[in-house]
């Protein structure tokens, strides 16, 4: 059993909430956090861009990464959204069990 934290940056609170709600309803994730006002700087189409975004962090199990990734790609307005999964190596057992009880494969 490996717990996973997946994050993506969204252009608005509404997009972050829509992705979160879809993933929760389908039991792809156990919970999410939305952090506001992340300042992102990046190169896009040869230009340097600076955007204010919302970071959506979702907790799940590693075997559900593909489902969350697919949901993000389908619901996200960006052509190339950032979708990064990080394995959680240090986690208390009760929380890990809760993540597994709230998600389904």
Secondary structure, DSSP 8 states (H G I E B T S, - for coil): --EEEEEEEESSHHHHHHHHHHHHHTTS-SEEEEEEEEEEEEEETTEEEEEEEEEEEEEEEGGGHHHHHHHHHHH--STT---EEEEE-S--HHHHHHHHHH---
